[in-house]
């Protein structure tokens, strides 16, 4: 089974596109018919032979573990059963460093991966986006320009089921221990009604860039161990809505986080939250003076009492706005650990 995305120019100069599906058994000949001008009569017919293309392809030799061909959203797609289906790839010597685009029920996830040589599993249940949602995956052994990545994401997105999280509440451990990902971009995704983000990228040790977009919405409650143990030096939470969050334990613990962006977006992270459990949340980080001041000021603005906030690492000092916020929190019964042991 194959498909060609074709762009035609009609005699009147108008361009239009059409997808052509075909099937020719490998090593056999067949007629390839191309339809133009939107008619039902083909205007071009070519005799062709399809041969096996050398390279590294997804495969599954065990019948019981093969995905099934289904019609999803009006297009044909290989659907994994969320039980034992899988599609491994043999990565050649030297490994792959490139772009990863995956369509899910949540939306399209774009990332960068660094995969060593050997078997690489595109898993049945990668912990994200729910059952039977690994509709299309594209791995490019390269880093194409943004325009091409956007085109891939659009193509994959057209073949994904409509997002429906009315019965799905968990983003728990979606990328936990995923050492292959170096970049994740959720700007094309929507968090829907996700509640549990605990361990979201816990110990994804090579993750150096995370774009959240509107992934964290008002339904979110648990951000414990969210990016703990990653390689993130910067995190933009400005579009995140944390008004329902009650747990941020070990949120970014042991990540080399320097820059934390909390303003300028659609959300008011931490300042809108009833959370009082920031135990270990920023232990072992490297927050800049500005990010440290912004963080404690936001948490203090929530007006909560009797909480715990731990921040260690880096060279930020508890002066100015940071000191004002820390003093106010302690005045309301908070236990606050600061980078300079103030």
C-alpha positions, 0 to 999 in steps of 0.5 A: 500500500502506498500513497502519493501527494500530487499537485496539479496545474489545470489548463486554466492555471489553477493548482489543486492537490490530490492523494493517490493510493495504490498497491502493487506487490513487490517485484510485480508490475501494475498500472499506475493511473493518475487522475487530473482536473478532478475528474473520474477519468484517468488521463495518464497511465504508466506501467510500473514495477515496485521493488523493495527499497533498501533502508531502515524501515518499521516492521513487525514480523509477529502476526499477533503484534502487527497493527491493523489497517483502519479508516480513521477520520476518513483516511487509512491508518495503521492503528496499534491495539495498546496491548502488544502491537509495536513497530520496531526499527533497526537503527544503523551504525552511527545512530540517528539524530533527527526529527520526530513527528508523531500524531496522537489523539491529543494532537501532534508532538514534534521533537528531536531524538538521539537514538543509538545504533540497534533496535529502536522501538516505537512502542505500543503504549508510549504512555501518552495520548491514550489507547490506539492513538499512535496513528502516524509516526515520522522519523527523519534522520536529519534536522530539516528546516522549520518549514518542512517540519511544519509541513510534516506536522500538518500532514500527520495532524490530518491523519489523527483522530479528533482530540477527546479527553473526556475519559482521559485524565492522566499525563502521568509519566508520559516521557519518564526515562525517555533518554532518546528525546532531546527536544519536545514541542507541544505547541500543536497540542491541547491538554484537554482535561488532563489532570495528572502530570506527575513524572511527566518527563522524570529522568528524561536525562537528555531533554534540553528543550520543552515547549509546553504551549497550552498543554497544562490547563485549568484541570491540571492538579499534580505537577510532581516530578514534572521535569525532575532530572532533565537537562532543561536550562530554560522552561516557559510556563507562561501559557500554563494555567495552574489554578487547580494544581495542588502538588508540585513536589520535586517539580524541577529537582536536579535539573540545571534550570536557570531561566523560568518564564512565568509572565507574558503568556495566557496563564498566571502560573503559581500565582493562581495556584492553591498549591502549598507543597513545593517540597524539593521543587527547585532543589539542585537548580541554577535559577538566575536572580530574576527567575528566583525573584519571579518564582517566589513572588508568584508563589507569594501572590497566591496568598496561601499559608503553611506551605513548603518551598525548597530552592537550592543551587545557583548564586541567586540572593534573597534581596529586593523583590525576592526578600520581600516575597520570602519574608511574606511567605514565612510570615504566613507560616511557610517553610522556605529554603533559599539558594543563599540560605537566607 
